[in-house]
Amino acid sequence: MMQILDPIQFIGLMSISALVCGALILGYPWLTARTRDRNDLASVQCAHVNPTPRVGGLGVLVATLIALLLLAPDEMRPFFSMFSLTLVPVFVAGLAEDLGWRVSAAGRLVAAALSAVAAIALLKVWIPPSGLPMLDIILAVTPLAMVITVIWATGVCHSLNLIDGVNGLAGAMGVLIAAGLSMVAFEAGAESFAVVTAALIPALFGFLIYNWPLGRIFLGDAGAYTLGHVLVWLAIGLAWHTSEVSAVALSLMFFWPVADTFLAIGRRMSSGRSIGAPDRLHYHQLVMRALLLLTHGRIGKGGANSATTVIMLPFIAAPVGAGVLFWNQPYAAALAWLGFAALFVGSYLAGIVLFRGSRWRKIARQVQYRAELRQERVLARNS
């Protein structure tokens, strides 16, 4: 958002993030020698072919903290300084998992909830009235509004982590959401929120130059959970401090990760599996496999990985754009939620039916054979 950040601020934040991420890539051998081993290549949901550092969130975090502590206008600087303290539980839990200390999904959810509770306690903000009468009956009861806020914020954190499955997807989604929030804040006259949310864009760009298309570094759990926490609480804070901004419209910007999470829960419950069990049936994984099948595996797993993000970004951007368009229209935003949900579920089920046909199963076996040969060569080179 160059009209909100000056070029020096934009380039400076991007450079800081890029320098930290670059240093982590160069220091990866040293880092792995001093942390617990984790074999990501053997995981069910793995979409990459080489061992890769999962600590890119550090670069984004450093640039984000600079924005929170230094770039906000003076009258809101105490608010954002206090907000920076709430990042500690969710970031520490995610980083521990990234470094091989095996923090369970439940443990990371608890940490995200603790960060949400800390945000309510320190900032004295939660989801405000939505403009939808039925929902506002609940939100009018402060304890219930606080509980709903914690559940929503924790869920968004977890959903950002679940969507972080192919190169560039979570980072680019973060850019889109930050841009959307900044546009709404600018339109509503909330200068401090416009500046801080815009500052997330160069912070993420500094990471993305390594993450897409080559996948040299990943956000990791620390990066994905912390990014989710920052974005969702900036949205909540914007709606709280600017009454004309619709919280329902801002929630639209998180449509894709939230919808994918609900789809995963429903999918696992219907098959009798634990809702926390990993699988390879997220929307982005379906798109990636479709690319492999349609090209008969010629582009390879790495090429399909990066191409998936390019294909999905317009669809992810659509609800974000709707949130900007309906920023002060809660009823229109609620209808947009229903429309996007129908399109999301319908297109996913259509894809499942299409690519489970006998013709595609034969191609899938050929693609799997080629992928196994490539992975064997990679493992042989790395051994």
C-alpha positions in Angstrom: 0.0 0.0 0.0 2.4 2.7 -1.3 -0.1 5.6 -0.7 -0.1 4.7 3.1 3.6 3.6 3.5 6.3 5.7 2.0 8.8 3.9 -0.3 11.5 4.0 2.3 9.3 2.3 4.9 8.1 -0.3 2.4 11.5 -1.2 1.1 13.0 -1.1 4.6 10.4 -3.6 6.1 10.8 -5.9 3.1 14.6 -5.8 3.3 14.5 -6.6 7.0 12.3 -9.6 6.5 14.3 -10.8 3.5 17.6 -10.5 5.4 16.4 -12.5 8.3 14.9 -15.2 6.1 18.1 -15.3 4.0 20.2 -15.7 7.1 18.0 -18.5 8.3 18.4 -20.3 5.0 22.2 -19.9 5.1 22.3 -21.1 8.7 19.9 -24.0 8.2 22.7 -26.7 8.5 23.9 -25.1 11.8 20.3 -24.9 13.0 19.4 -28.5 12.2 22.5 -29.7 14.0 21.3 -28.1 17.2 17.6 -28.9 17.1 15.5 -32.1 17.1 15.2 -33.8 13.8 11.8 -33.8 12.1 11.2 -35.7 8.8 8.7 -33.5 7.0 9.2 -35.4 3.8 7.5 -38.5 5.4 4.4 -36.6 6.5 1.0 -37.4 4.9 0.4 -33.9 3.8 3.9 -33.2 2.5 3.9 -31.2 -0.8 7.6 -30.6 -1.2 10.6 -32.7 -2.2 13.6 -31.3 -0.3 14.3 -30.8 3.4 13.4 -27.1 4.0 13.7 -24.7 7.0 10.4 -24.0 8.6 11.3 -20.8 10.4 10.5 -18.1 7.8 8.0 -16.7 10.2 10.9 -15.2 12.2 11.6 -12.8 9.3 8.0 -11.8 9.0 7.7 -11.4 12.8 10.7 -9.1 13.1 9.4 -6.7 10.4 5.9 -6.9 11.9 7.1 -6.0 15.4 8.9 -3.0 13.9 5.6 -1.9 12.3 3.6 -2.4 15.5 6.1 -0.6 17.8 7.4 2.2 15.5 5.1 2.9 12.6 1.7 3.4 14.3 0.7 7.0 14.9 1.5 8.3 18.4 -2.1 8.1 19.8 -2.4 4.4 19.0 1.1 3.3 19.7 0.4 2.1 23.3 -2.4 -0.1 21.8 -0.1 -1.7 19.3 2.7 -2.1 21.8 0.4 -4.0 24.1 -0.8 -6.0 21.2 2.7 -7.1 20.4 2.9 -8.8 23.9 0.0 -11.1 22.9 2.0 -12.7 20.2 4.2 -14.5 22.7 2.2 -17.7 23.5 1.2 -18.6 20.0 4.6 -17.8 18.5 6.6 -19.8 21.2 4.4 -22.8 20.8 4.6 -22.7 17.0 8.4 -22.2 17.1 8.9 -25.2 19.4 7.0 -27.4 17.0 9.1 -26.0 14.1 12.3 -26.9 15.9 11.2 -30.5 16.5 9.8 -30.3 20.1 6.5 -31.9 19.0 3.9 -29.6 20.3 0.6 -31.2 19.5 -2.2 -29.6 17.5 -4.2 -29.3 20.7 -1.2 -27.6 22.4 -0.9 -25.1 19.6 -4.6 -24.4 19.8 -4.4 -23.8 23.5 -1.5 -21.4 22.9 -3.6 -19.5 20.3 -6.4 -19.3 22.7 -4.1 -17.9 25.4 -2.9 -15.3 23.0 -6.6 -14.4 22.2 -7.4 -14.2 26.0 -4.3 -12.0 26.5 -5.5 -9.7 23.6 -8.9 -9.3 25.3 -7.4 -8.6 28.7 -4.7 -6.2 27.5 -6.6 -4.4 24.7 -10.1 -4.5 26.1 -11.5 -5.3 22.7 -13.6 -8.2 21.3 -16.0 -8.8 18.4 -18.4 -5.8 18.4 -22.1 -5.9 17.3 -22.3 -7.2 13.8 -25.4 -5.3 12.5 -27.2 -8.7 12.1 -30.0 -8.8 14.8 -30.0 -12.5 15.5 -26.2 -12.6 16.0 -26.2 -9.3 18.0 -28.6 -10.8 20.6 -25.6 -13.1 21.5 -22.9 -10.5 21.1 -24.8 -8.1 23.4 -23.9 -10.4 26.3 -20.3 -9.5 26.9 -19.1 -12.8 28.3 -20.6 -14.6 25.3 -19.0 -12.1 22.9 -15.6 -12.7 24.6 -16.0 -16.5 24.3 -17.0 -16.2 20.6 -14.1 -13.9 20.0 -11.6 -16.4 21.5 -13.1 -19.2 19.4 -13.0 -17.2 16.2 -9.5 -15.9 16.7 -8.1 -19.3 17.7 -9.9 -20.9 14.7 -8.4 -18.4 12.3 -4.9 -19.0 13.6 -5.3 -22.7 13.1 -6.9 -22.3 9.7 -3.9 -20.2 8.5 -1.6 -23.0 9.5 -3.7 -25.7 7.7 -3.7 -23.7 4.5 0.1 -23.4 4.6 0.6 -26.4 2.3 2.1 -25.2 -1.0 4.7 -22.6 -1.8 3.5 -19.1 -1.5 -0.1 -19.8 -0.5 -0.3 -18.7 3.1 2.1 -15.8 2.5 0.2 -14.5 -0.5 -3.1 -15.0 1.3 -1.7 -12.9 4.1 -0.8 -10.2 1.6 -4.3 -10.2 0.2 -6.0 -10.0 3.7 -3.6 -7.3 4.9 -4.3 -5.3 1.7 -8.0 -5.7 2.2 -7.9 -4.6 5.8 -5.7 -1.6 5.0 -8.1 -0.5 2.2 -11.1 -0.7 4.6 -9.2 1.1 7.4 -8.1 3.9 4.9 -11.7 4.3 3.7 -13.0 4.4 7.2 -10.4 7.0 8.3 -8.7 4.6 10.8 -5.1 5.8 9.9 -3.3 3.7 12.5 -4.9 0.4 11.4 -4.3 1.4 7.7 -0.6 1.9 8.4 0.0 -1.3 10.5 -1.9 -3.6 8.2 -0.2 -2.1 5.1 3.2 -2.8 6.8 2.4 -6.5 6.8 2.6 -6.5 3.0 6.4 -5.8 2.7 7.0 -8.0 5.7 5.5 -10.9 3.8 7.1 -9.9 0.5 10.5 -10.3 2.1 9.6 -13.9 3.0 7.8 -14.7 -0.3 10.9 -14.0 -2.5 12.4 -17.1 -1.0 9.2 -19.1 -0.5 7.7 -18.8 -4.0 8.3 -20.4 -6.4 11.4 -22.3 -5.2 10.2 -23.1 -1.6 13.6 -22.3 0.0 12.0 -21.6 3.4 8.5 -22.1 4.9 6.5 -20.0 7.3 6.3 -22.9 9.7 3.8 -23.2 12.5 5.2 -20.1 14.3 4.8 -18.0 11.2 1.4 -19.3 10.2 -0.2 -19.1 13.7 1.4 -15.7 14.4 0.3 -14.3 11.1 -3.2 -15.5 11.7 -3.2 -14.0 15.2 -2.0 -10.6 13.9 -4.4 -10.4 11.0 -7.5 -11.5 12.9 -6.9 -9.1 15.8 -6.2 -6.2 13.5 -9.6 -7.0 12.0 -11.3 -7.2 15.4 -9.5 -4.0 16.6 -10.5 -2.1 13.4 -14.2 -3.1 13.8 -14.1 -2.3 17.5 -12.6 1.2 17.1 -14.5 2.2 13.9 -18.2 1.5 14.4 -19.2 1.9 10.8 -16.9 -1.0 9.7 -18.8 -4.3 9.6 -17.2 -7.1 11.5 -19.1 -9.5 9.1 -17.5 -7.9 6.1 -14.0 -8.2 7.7 -14.7 -11.8 8.5 -15.2 -12.4 4.7 -11.5 -11.8 4.2 -10.7 -15.0 6.2 -13.3 -17.0 4.2 -10.9 -19.3 2.4 -8.8 -20.7 5.3 -11.9 -20.9 7.5 -14.0 -22.7 4.8 -11.2 -25.1 4.2 -10.9 -25.9 7.9 -14.7 -26.6 8.2 -14.5 -28.8 5.1 -11.6 -30.7 6.7 -13.5 -31.2 9.9 -16.6 -32.4 8.1 -14.6 -34.7 5.8 -12.8 -36.4 8.7 -15.9 -36.7 10.9 -17.8 -38.3 8.0 -15.1 -40.9 7.6 -14.9 -41.7 11.3 -11.4 -40.2 11.7 -10.1 -37.8 14.3 -10.7 -34.1 13.3 -7.0 -33.5 14.0 -5.7 -36.3 11.8 -3.7 -35.0 8.8 -4.7 -35.8 5.3 -4.1 -34.9 1.7 -7.6 -33.7 0.8 -7.4 -29.9 1.4 -8.6 -27.8 -1.5 -5.0 -26.8 -2.4 -3.9 -30.4 -2.4 -6.8 -31.3 -4.7 -5.8 -28.6 -7.1 -2.2 -29.7 -7.0 -3.1 -33.3 -7.8 -5.4 -32.2 -10.6 -2.4 -30.3 -12.1 -0.3 -33.5 -11.9 -3.0 -35.6 -13.5 -3.9 -33.1 -16.2 -0.2 -32.8 -17.2 0.4 -36.6 -16.7 3.1 -35.7 -14.1 5.3 -33.9 -16.6 5.6 -30.7 -14.6 6.6 -32.6 -11.5 5.6 -32.2 -7.9 7.7 -29.0 -7.4 6.2 -27.3 -10.5 2.6 -28.3 -9.5 3.3 -27.0 -6.0 4.1 -23.5 -7.1 1.5 -23.4 -9.9 -1.2 -24.3 -7.4 -0.8 -20.9 -5.7 -1.1 -19.0 -8.9 -4.3 -20.8 -9.9 -5.9 -20.4 -6.4 -5.1 -16.7 -5.7 -7.9 -15.2 -7.8 -10.5 -17.4 -6.0 -9.0 -16.5 -2.6 -9.0 -12.8 -3.6 -12.7 -12.8 -4.5 -14.1 -12.9 -0.9 -11.4 -10.5 0.2 -12.6 -8.1 -2.5 -16.2 -8.6 -1.4 -15.2 -7.7 2.2 -13.7 -4.5 0.9 -16.7 -3.8 -1.3 -19.2 -4.4 1.5 -17.1 -3.0 4.4 -20.1 -1.1 5.9 -22.9 -3.4 4.7 -23.4 -6.4 7.0 -26.4 -7.9 5.2 -24.6 -7.9 1.9 -21.5 -9.4 3.5 -23.6 -12.2 5.1 -25.2 -13.0 1.7 -21.7 -13.1 0.2 -20.6 -15.6 2.9 -23.4 -17.9 1.8 -22.7 -17.5 -1.9 -19.0 -18.2 -1.5 -19.7 -21.2 0.8 -22.0 -22.8 -1.8 -19.4 -22.2 -4.6 -16.5 -23.5 -2.4 -18.3 -26.8 -1.4 -19.8 -27.4 -4.8 -16.5 -26.9 -6.7 -14.7 -29.1 -4.3 -17.2 -32.0 -4.5 -17.2 -31.7 -8.3 -13.5 -32.0 -8.4 -13.5 -35.1 -6.2 -16.1 -36.8 -8.4 -14.2 -35.9 -11.6 -10.8 -37.1 -10.6 -11.9 -40.3 -9.0 -13.0 -41.7 -12.4 -11.3 -44.8 -13.7 -9.4 -42.9 -16.4 -7.8 -40.6 -13.9 -7.0 -43.4 -11.5 -4.8 -45.0 -14.2 -3.0 -41.7 -14.8 -2.7 -41.2 -11.0 -0.8 -44.5 -10.7 1.6 -43.4 -13.5 2.1 -40.0 -11.8 2.7 -41.6 -8.4 5.4 -43.9 -9.9 7.2 -41.0 -11.5 7.0 -39.0 -8.2 8.5 -41.9 -6.2 11.4 -42.2 -8.7 12.1 -38.5 -8.3 11.9 -38.6 -4.5 14.3 -41.6 -4.5 16.8 -39.6 -6.6 16.4 -36.6 -4.2 16.9 -38.8 -1.1 19.9 -40.4 -2.7 21.5 -37.0 -3.4 20.9 -35.9 0.2 22.1 -39.0 1.8 
